[in-house]
């Protein structure tokens, strides 16, 4: 395993060590376990399970388990991690009881990038969540975690520097450009299902609303700006910004994300949504230069468009005050360190 990943797993374990006893001897069901988030959750589970001798087990839902096993042979060989083939919208319920369900399944980032059908995306996001909740209620799960998304907020008002969970904005349901409506409205419907099942079943249901992230495993060749910038720099540059570079985003490192997800699952309040992300915002142009500065040699940054004078920035940055106050969570890895670790991972993997 890559040394960057090993160090990150050590960090995750050190920050979550006190949580794992609750999972001793338990079975977990994870959907979306083969994606960016999922692979890291499985790695962190395997680390804790092996180190502490928890005798816990994960069953991970996947449309293509063989593909995942070939990509992550270390996880495929772990006897505590098993796979259940199926689509989140209609998977056959596995037998037995599962104390914990983590639902991350959605259409893949590549499918979004390739402009999948909007109705398929909505159905997968919304009704896939209902299917996962139905299974969790049937198998008498104690706790359920849903990884939602900042997309449900719609556009962040320019006067709002950090988006709180109480903001009641929404995507324009008629805007089918960039899957704004299908993803955002699908997430809103999914969260309604979460609230309903929490009320009706007595199961503890928690929601993690993700913003933007970076780290080993993030795809470099689709619609993630920070991934594209690292890819461009790895290829010698130039780093290409397709817009005007004024949009503002924030990026949480993957190790922090995984810590937050485990804490929200095990300690979060039922029926509660928590923003998950970094409050350290940065313009896209500054982000590109930050990436360039952490490569040897000179990497040029090209910006395709000029800013519109007086136009407010397109901003998507969370307030994480709720998670900090209620759960004691905090960001450990700053943006510069996150970029450095991700670059080092790709450079060592390349060599």
Order of alpha helices (4+ residues) and beta strands (2+ residues): alpha-beta-alpha-beta-alpha-alpha-beta-beta-alpha-alpha-beta-alpha-beta-beta-alpha-beta-beta-beta-alpha-beta-beta-alpha-beta-beta-alpha-alpha
